[in-house]
Amino acid sequence: MSQAIQKPSRPIHPYLVLIIAILLPGVGQVLNHAPIRGLMMVFFMMVLGVITFNLADPDVSLIGKFAGGVFIYAISIMDAYMWARLHWALAQQK
């Protein structure tokens, strides 16, 4: 039984990864072939969102109550775009 050698797939355009990362947290990392990283981002987004929700005063805005989760969400978007841009640039050099 012979194994087929797979040709490395062309990376997804960074702007598409950016849009998907904005709409679906953690999926940008999955598209960059880092699913564990995506799961970690979603996990910490939820954990820090719950922590800041429980620690915030009642008169704080909704964004303020989930500030920890929003912070990780923003980092995950930047992370997904940065890695997609790097993979795209390396593929263009070949």
Residue pairs with C-beta under 8 A, 6 or more apart in sequence:
10 91
11 32
11 84
11 87
11 88
11 90
11 91
12 31
12 84
13 84
13 88
14 81
14 84
14 85
14 88
17 28
17 31
17 32
17 80
17 81
17 84
18 28
18 77
18 80
18 81
18 84
20 27
20 28
20 31
20 80
21 27
21 28
21 29
21 76
21 77
21 80
21 81
22 77
25 41
25 42
25 45
25 73
25 76
26 38
26 39
26 41
26 42
26 45
26 76
27 38
28 38
28 76
28 77
28 79
28 80
28 81
28 84
29 35
29 37
29 38
29 41
29 76
29 79
29 80
29 83
30 38
31 80
31 84
32 80
32 83
32 84
32 87
34 83
37 79
38 76
41 72
41 75
41 76
41 79
42 76
44 72
45 69
45 72
45 73
45 76
46 69
47 68
48 68
48 69
48 71
48 72
49 66
49 68
49 69
49 70
49 72
50 69
51 68
52 64
52 65
52 66
52 67
52 68
52 69
53 65
53 66
56 64
56 65
56 67
63 70
